[in-house]
Amino acid sequence: MTKNTSLSRRDFFGNAVALGALGTVGMGYLLNSCSSKSNLVPPGLPPLLDKAPDGPLIKAGLVGCGGRGTGAALNFLKAGPNLQLAAIADVFQDKIDSCRNKLKEKAGVEIPDNKCFIGFDAYKKVIESDVDIVLLVTPPYFRSEHFRACVEARKHVFMEKPVAVDPVGARSIITSSKKAETIGLTVVAGTQRRHQKDYIETYKQVYNGAIGKILSANCYWNGDKLWHRDRQPGWSDMEFMLRDWVNWCWLSGDHIVEQHVHNIDVINWFTGLWPLKALGFGSRQRRITGDQYDNFSVDYVFEGDIHLHSMCRQISGCANNVSEYIRGEKGYTNCKNIINSHDGNVKWKFQYPTDKEGNEDPKMISNPYDQEHVDMVTAIRTSNPLNEAEAIAKSTIAGIMGRISAYTGKEVTWDEMMNSDLQLGPKELTMGSVNMKFEVPVPGITPA
């Protein structure tokens, strides 16, 4: 595997014309929020049923049989009655074998040999396998192409976050999302907080003006190092990178995109805004493999001069914090379960179910990993399509903005992302050598 060449600003931004005049969404509905909105129900929220209603058999196919993919399949199977997992696909036989074993052990589901597909084109065989829904749970590099193929085949989709690793992929998701909407497909993304009852109830309060006009926000995913894989004898470049995917930018988008997108998305969701520009920094301190940073700090600027400070880190042995905060003229919120006035008094608090001793227990609300599949099946069976793809694509773009700014040391704008031809990854997908060069970016050194 060769080492990287320098990364130029031209390489990041390119000169291609974006797909349509996407731009920003304009002034968010919350920018001038006031108490006169009291008790309005925000549009587009799922009903949060405990189980999806019964109906005709719905068959799903799984693309990506790793731990998260197997988990998503199990979440789907218990979302309601009359659901079936009909086909699975991965590039590795051992992943398929492990997935089949866990499905049999935990759900009593057996996938026949002729419905297990292997290879980079295996997703096509799943789509062609008479399924109604496709669960897309591969590394995010593959998401945009897989999603496009699903929409063209008129399949409902669950896809894990993030939905792209570069601006070209994110814009492709937006284009496919619009097509999915026109033909009535349901698309749910793996941003669980949008399906988590305490977050949703807090969102309703903010939507109705509980904190007034929004002034600023903070979000964090500061946690321990994630997993990595040591290269084994006999592994090609491609096999090593795929098995170690969370550490390679072209496969994951770096952790500001792959993981921190959850927190960025909460701010975008609660404010109804996407950032106009970003200026950030980051570095690589202790990462073992790959070409990514292990920490980022980004100042995002939204319309109305609203600033979001975004911070994420994957380094063990440090103070951890996974949370979101929004401050408004009338108070502030953690976005999850509480709203305070500026003097610290509680204005509103989410009431969790209580245990036998009468103590509130946050674990007694539905698991959001299960809930997102309940909401997906409910939307399909009630003919009320739910489509989250465009919103999550825009949150993914925000993460990409922060990453590129930190890599280059330059300010990055939304409009640049909408006109960028940056497309990561090899030109050909084969289980052999990867003809790419990898170097950890150095801000301020990269030619402008």
Order of alpha helices (4+ residues) and beta strands (2+ residues): beta-alpha-beta-alpha-beta-alpha-beta-alpha-beta-alpha-beta-alpha-beta-alpha-beta-alpha-alpha-alpha-alpha-beta-beta-beta-beta-beta-beta-beta-alpha-alpha-beta-alpha-beta
